[in-house]
Amino acid sequence: MSPHVLITGANRGLGLEFARQYRNDGWTVTATCRNPAEAGALRDLGVEVVALDVSKVETFGDFARSLGSAPVDLFVNNAGVYGAFGEGQLFGSVDVASWQDTFLVNAIAPLKLTEALLPRLEAARAPKAVYVSSLMGSIAENISGDNIIYRTSKTALNMVVKGLSVTLAGRVTVAALHPGWVRTDMGGPDAPLEAKDSVSGMRRVIEALTPGDTGAFRGFDGADVPW
């Protein structure tokens, strides 16, 4: 039986590239997005596409049950949002409503979805759960300030991952991943990395993870990222 990967936010960008690469390598891929009808590029890959709105945490239980008894060898929590643009991210004018919405998607939803998926993860032989974070979530690396909504949401995600590494020690290997600055809708056209190179790097990091690495924060290049 081929290994099974579940990827959130797979309709574009990094999520779509994760789905493409794992599909090409023979994995069974379950890819989620809010509206499968609008995810033509994802459907064209021939993977299972399932509707999931990660802002609706009350649906996670039903979603997990819809997977049946199939083990999930790898959970890639890729879904995320940047939040408000422009002044809404800046001190003095932070958009509070956007901050709350961004925290829900970037920090709360990953924890609640992991809770819902735990039986499926524990049904696998050596399950892993990885969470696409960002260098902008690193407290040590914050030397430019601002981008407050996005930064704090990813810092919160990092703490979620660290907490899961303790709670699920010996059960699921977890890690936070920094994908680099990638040429996606979120990263923009000036980013130096293509999605395929970022995802290839992250996949190498994921493949190399052992239970002893649980709780790591790693870049796509395999280097540890300071918290």
DOFIMI-221975 format. One record per atom (N, C-alpha, C): residue in one letter; z, x, y. Coordinates in steps of 0.1 Angstrom, whole numbers, plus 2048, in hexadecimal, padded with zeros to 3 digits. Layout:
N
aZXY
...
This chain:
227
m8008087F4
m800800800
m80080980C
s7F7806816
s7F780E822
s80380B82B
p807815833
p81381383C
p80F808846
h81A80284B
h8187F7855
h81E7FB862
v8167F986D
v81B7FC87A
v81A7EF882
l8247EC88A
l8247E1893
l8257E78A2
i81B7E38AA
i8197E88B7
i81A7DD8C1
t8227DE8CB
t8227D48D6
t8197D88E2
g8157CE8E9
g80D7D18F5
g8007D98F2
a7F97D48E7
a7EE7DB8E1
a7E07D78E6
n7DF7CF8F0
n7D27CA8F5
n7CB7D48FE
r7D17DE903
r7CB7E890B
r7D37F590C
g7CD7FF912
g7D480B915
g7D9812908
l7E6817909
l7EC81E8FE
l7ED8168F2
g7F18098F3
g7F38008E8
g7E67FF8E0
l7DB7FC8E7
l7CE7FB8E0
l7CA8088D9
e7CD8138DF
e7C98208D9
e7D28238CD
f7DF81F8CE
f7E78208C2
f7E18188B6
a7DD80C8B9
a7D88038AF
a7CB8098A9
r7C280E8B2
r7B68148AD
r7B88208A4
q7C18298A8
q7C38358A0
q7CA832893
y7D482A893
y7DB826887
y7D181F87D
r7C9816883
r7C080F87B
r7B6818874
n7B182287C
n7A782B877
n7AD83486C
d7BA83686D
d7C083E862
d7C5836856
g7C182A856
g7C482284A
g7D181A84A
w7D881A855
w7E5812855
w7E2803856
t7EB7FB852
t7EB7ED854
t7F17EB862
v7E97E586B
v7ED7E4879
v7F07D687D
t7FC7D3882
t7FF7C6888
t8007C9897
a7F77C489F
a7F77C68AD
a7FA7BA8B5
t8027BB8BF
t8067AF8C7
t8027B08D5
c8007A58DB
c7FD7A38E9
c7FF7958ED
r8007928FA
r8037858FF
r7F877B8FB
n7EC77F8FD
n7E17758FB
n7D677C8F2
p7D777A8E5
p7CC7808DC
p7BE77B8DF
a7BD76F8E5
a7AF76A8E8
a7A87738F3
e7B077A8FB
e7AB783905
e7AB791901
a7AE7948F5
a7AF7A28F0
a7A37A68E7
g7977A58ED
g78B7A78E5
g78B7B58DF
a78E7BF8E7
a78D7CD8E2
a7977CF8D6
l7A37C88D7
l7AC7C98CC
l7A87C28C0
r7A37B68C1
r79E7AF8B6
r7927B68AF
d78A7BD8B7
d77E7C48B1
d7827CF8A8
l78F7D38A9
l7947DE8A0
l7967D9891
g7967CC890
g7997C7882
g7A77C887E
v7B07C8887
v7BF7C8884
v7C47BA886
e7D07B8880
e7D77AB882
e7DC7AA890
v7D77A0898
v7DC79E8A5
v7E47928A6
v7F17948AC
v7FA7898AC
v7FF7878BA
a80077A8BE
a8057778CC
a81477A8CD
l8187828D7
l8267848DA
l8277878E9
d82F77F8F0
d8337828FE
d8417888FE
v841795901
v84E79C900
v85879890B
s854790914
s85D78B91E
s86577E919
k86177990D
k86776D908
k86F7718FB
v87B7778FE
v88377C8F3
v8877718E9
e8877658EE
e88C75A8E5
e8827588D9
t87675D8DA
t86B75B8D0
t86C7668C6
f8747718C8
f87377D8BF
f87777A8B0
g8817718AF
g88576D8A1
g879767899
d87375D89F
d868757898
d85C761896
f85A76A8A0
f84F77489E
f85277C892
a85F781891
a86278A886
a861783878
r865776878
r86476F86C
r85676C868
s84D76C872
s83F76986E
s838775867
l83F781868
l83A78D861
l83C78C852
g84478284D
g84778183F
g85078C83A
s84E79082E
s85679B828
s8507A9829
a8457AA830
a83F7B7831
a8477C1838
p8497CD832
p8507D8839
p8497DC845
v8507E084F
v84A7E785B
v84E7F585B
d8457FE858
d84880D857
d84A813865
l84380E86F
l84481387C
l842808886
f84C808890
f84B7FE89B
f8498078A7
v83D8048AE
v83A80A8BB
v83C8018C6
n8478028CD
n84A7FA8D9
n8427FF8E5
n8367FA8E7
n82E7FF8F1
n82D7F68FD
a8307E98FB
a82F7E0906
a8387E4912
g8337E391E
g83B7E6929
g8347E3936
v83B7E2941
v8357DE94E
v83B7E8958
y8337E9963
y8377F296E
y8407EB978
g83E7DF97A
g8467D7984
g83E7D7991
a8457D399B
a83E7D29A8
a8377DF9AD
f82C7DD9B4
f8267E99B9
f8297EB9C8
g8277F79CD
g8297F99DB
g8377F99E0
e83A7F29EB
e8477F29F0
e8527EB9E7
g84D7E39DE
g8577DC9D5
g85E7E69CC
q85A7F39CB
q8607FD9C3
q8698069CC
l8698049D9
l86F80E9E2
l87D8099E7
f8868139E9
f8938119EF
f8918099FC
g8997FF9FE
g8987F6A0A
g8907EAA08
s8877EA9FE
s87F7DE9FC
s87C7DB9EE
v8857DF9E5
v8837DC9D6
v8827CD9D3
d8787CA9CC
d8757BC9C8
d87F7B99BC
v88A7B29BF
v8947AF9B5
v88F7A79A9
a88779D9AC
a8817949A1
a87979D998
s8707A699D
s8687AE995
s8717B898D
w87C7BD993
w8857C698C
w88B7BF980
q88F7B3981
q8957AB976
q88A7A996B
d87E7A596F
d8747A3965
d8707B095E
t8707BB965
t86C7C795F
t8777CC955
f8847CA959
f88E7CE950
f88D7C6943
l88A7B9944
l8897B0938
l87E7B692F
v8737B9934
v8687BE92B
v86A7CC927
n86F7D592F
n86F7E392C
n87C7E8925
a8877E0926
a8947E5921
a89A7DB918
i89B7CE91C
i8A17C4914
i8997C0908
a88C7BD90A
a8837B98FF
a8827C38F4
p8817D08F6
p8817DA8EB
p88D7D98E2
l8997D78E8
l8A57D68E0
l8A57C98D8
k8A27BE8DE
k8A27B18D7
k8977B18CC
l88C7B78CF
l8817B78C5
l8857C08B9
t88B7CB8BC
t8907D38B1
t89A7CC8A8
e8A37C48AF
e8AD7BC8A7
e8A57B389E
a89B7AC8A3
a8947A289B
a88C7A9890
l8877B5892
l87F7BC888
l8877C487E
l8947C5880
l89B7CE878
l89A7CC869
p89A7BF864
p8987BD856
p88B7C2850
r8817C1858
r8737C6854
r8737D5855
l8797DB85E
l87A7EA85F
l8827EF853
e88D7E9850
e8967EE845
e8907EB837
a8857E3837
a87E7E182A
a8757ED827
a8727F5831
a86A80182F
a87280D82A
r86B816824
r87282281E
r87882B829
a87082E833
a87583783D
a87183284B
p877828850
p87282185C
p875829868
k86B827872
k86D82D87F
k86A82388A
a871824895
a86E81C8A0
a86D8258AD
v8628248B4
v86082D8BF
v85D8248CB
y8618298D7
y8618218E3
y85A8298EE
v84F8248F3
v84882B8FD
v85082A90A
s85583590F
s85D83691B
s85583E925
s85B84692D
s85484D938
s85D85893D
l856863941
l85E86D948
l865868955
m85F85D95A
m865857966
m873850963
g87684F956
g88384A952
g88D855950
s889861952
s89286C951
s89A86E95D
i8A886E95C
i8B0870968
i8AF87E96C
a8AF888963
a8AE896967
a8A189996E
e89689296B
e889895971
e88688D97D
n88F885982
n88D87D98E
n88F88599A
i88488B9A0
i8858939AB
i87E88D9B7
s8778829B5
s86F87C9C0
s87486E9C4
g87E8689BD
g88385B9C1
g8798509C0
d87D8449C6
d8748389C6
d86F8349B8
n86582C9B8
n8618269AB
n86D8209A4
i87681A9AB
i8848179A6
i88380D99B
i87B80399C
i87A7F9991
i8767FF984
y86B806984
y86680C978
y86F817972
r87382097B
r87C82B976
r88982596F
t89081C976
t89C817970
t89A810963
s88F809962
s88C801956
s88A80B94A
k88381694D
k88181F942
k88D82893F
t89682A949
t8A2830946
t8AB82793D
a8AB81A940
a8B2811938
a8AC81192A
l89F811928
l89981291B
l89E81E914
n89F82991A
n8A3836914
n8B283490F
m8BA82D916
m8C882B911
m8C8821905
v8BF817905
v8BD80F8FA
v8BA8178EE
v8B08208EF
v8AC8288E4
v8B78318DF
k8BE8378E8
k8CA83F8E4
k8D48378DD
g8D782B8E2
g8E18238DB
g8DC81F8CD
l8CF81B8CC
l8CA8188BF
l8CB8238B5
s8C98308BA
s8CA83B8B1
s8D783D8AB
v8E28388B2
v8EF8388AD
v8F282C8A3
t8EE8218A8
t8F08148A1
t8E9814894
l8DC819894
l8D4819888
l8D2826881
a8DC82F883
a8DB83C87D
a8DB83B86E
g8D2842867
g8D1841859
g8C9835854
r8C582D85D
r8BD82085A
r8AF82185F
v8AE82386C
v8A1824873
v8A183087C
t89783887B
t895844885
t88F83F891
v89584189D
v89083C8A9
v88E8478B3
a8858458BC
a88284F8C7
a87B8498D3
a87E84F8DE
a87684B8EB
a86B8558ED
l8608518F1
l8548598F3
l84F859901
h84C864907
h845865914
h836868911
p82E85F915
p81F860912
p81886991B
g81E86E925
g81787692F
g81186C93A
w80A872943
w80486A94E
w7F6867949
v7F385B945
v7E885793D
v7DE84E946
r7D1850944
r7C784894B
r7C683A945
t7CF831949
t7CF823944
t7D081A951
d7D180D94E
d7D280495A
d7DF807962
m7EA80B95A
m7F680F961
m7F681D967
g7F0826960
g7F0834964
g7E6837970
g7DC82F970
g7D283097B
g7C783A977
p7BC83B97F
p7B084397C
p7B285297E
d7BD856985
d7BF864988
d7C786B97E
a7CC864974
a7D586A96A
a7CC874962
p7D287F95E
p7CB88A957
p7C9888948
l7D087F942
l7D087D933
l7C8870930
e7C0871925
e7B9866920
e7C3860915
a7C2852913
a7CA84C90A
a7CA8518FC
k7BE8558F8
k7BC85A8EA
k7C48678E8
d7C586F8F2
d7CC87C8F1
d7DB87A8F1
s7DF8718FA
s7EE86E8FB
s7F28688ED
v7EB85E8E8
v7EF8588DC
v7EE8618D0
s7E486A8CF
s7E38738C5
s7F087C8C5
g7F48808D1
g8008898D2
g80C8818CE
m80E8758D2
m81986D8CF
m81A86A8C0
r80E8688BA
r80E8668AB
r8138738A4
r80F87E8A8
r81488A8A2
r82388B8A3
v8288888AF
v8378878B1
v83E87D8A7
i8388728A6
i83D86789D
i83D86C88F
e83287188B
e83187687D
e83C88087A
a83F889883
a848894881
a857890882
l859884887
l86787F888
l86E87E87B
t87A88487A
t88388286E
t89087B873
p898877869
p8A487086D
p8AD879876
g8AC886874
g8B388F87D
g8AF88F88B
d8A388A88E
d89E88989B
d8A187C8A3
t8A887389C
t8AA8668A2
t8B18678AF
g8AC85F8B8
g8B28608C6
g8AB8698CF
a8A08708CA
a89987A8D3
a8918738DE
f88F87A8E8
f8868768F3
f87B8818F4
r86F87E8EF
r8658888EE
r8588858F5
g85188F8FA
g84588D900
g83988D8F6
f82E8898FA
f8228888F1
f81F8968EC
d8238A08F3
d8208AE8EF
d82B8B38E5
g8358AB8E2
g83F8AF8D8
g84B8B68DF
a84B8B88EC
a8568BE8F3
a8618B38F6
d86E8B88F5
d8798AF8F8
d8798AC907
v87B8A090B
v87C89C919
v88B89B91D
p88F8A0928
p89D89F92C
p8A1891930
w8AD88D92C
w8B187F92F
w8B387D93E
